Amino acid sequence: MKIEHKMIDKQLRIPGRIFKMIMKSSSEANFRQLRKKSDNLGGKKVKGLNCSEKWITRRQDGTGLRICIYRSLVSSEGAAGILWMHGGGYAMGVPESSLGLIRKLIAESGCVVVAPDYRLSLDAPYPAALDDCHEALLWMKEHTGELGIRDDQLMVGGESAGGGLAAAVALYERDLGGVKIAFQMLLYPMLDDRMMNESAKENNAPVWDSDANRVAWGLYLADFAGKDVPPYAAPARATDFAGLPPTVAFVGDLEPFRDETILYVRNLRDAGVKVDFEIYAGCYHAFDRMNPYAEVSRKAIAFLMKSFKYAVEHYYA
């Protein structure tokens, strides 16, 4: 899907052009350079939030997993708990890179957010990231009293690869009979390694295009690439969507993930899952982060917050 400059929302054109200059090429080497920049955000705090970090022990091998915990300065009991996964193509990023959105979620409902610093594909491919997210979710479930959250209102969410991980965690917990999830938030999620849909083919949009997508999936799947990829790695490969939690999702109409998100939403709805979904015209990947002040970005975040507020008031596992 070829993207022309005139197709992009006017308020998103300059940020997109700047990022395209930064993302000179889509390669493992470039991903490593971008990762170093994102690593600098580690340990960042946000004024007006109670920010802390904790190391928990992975049950599989006894190693440590860093989790970031964010909550309101005014503690409250019975809040919703959110496991939030950052984006970065499964290869880059840290929990702190999602702080802008996390702050909005907390302001909206007084929720408590746990953000795992999951292992990246550059260090350990699938299933390392999923295992880490599952580990963090189990820790949340076991420490609801300490966190001041309800054990029947645990939610998952994320943007881009984080949205893919949120979908994967929901599938995994359902099939495992594990933690019951009340709601999932999938922001332009990275769901399908096959790249067969129109929007994923020859997409040259800013921020994330077909070339970047292909490299990222190759790194994440590693030995699974080209084989029988499990739905916990690429949730679009799932065949059973029944029993998954109510969902909110949005995506831009110019980005590679457009069609796979549309299809995922359709499959959820066909299985009887309640879904709030919007597509935003003239928008490439992560448009709300590239220019959060753009009118279309404000609309997208307002839509997300409205759906999230409804979920907090109505959805319990």
Secondary structure, 3 states (H helix, E strand, C coil): CCCCHHHCCHHHHHHHHHHHHHCCCCCHHHHHHHHHHHHCCCCCCCCCEEEEEEEEECCCCCCEEEEEEEEECCCCCCEEEEEEECCCCCCCCCHHHHHHHHHHHHHHHCCEEEEECCCCCCCCCCCHHHHHHHHHHHHHHHCHHHHCEEEEEEEEEEECHHHHHHHHHHHHHHHHCCCCCCEEEEECCCCCCCCCCHHHCCCCCCCCCHHHHHHHHHHHHHHHCCCCCCCCCCHHHCCCCCCCCCEEEEEECCCCCHHHHHHHHHHHHHCCCCEEEEEECCCCCCHHHHCCCCHHHHHHHHHHHHHHHHHHHHCCC
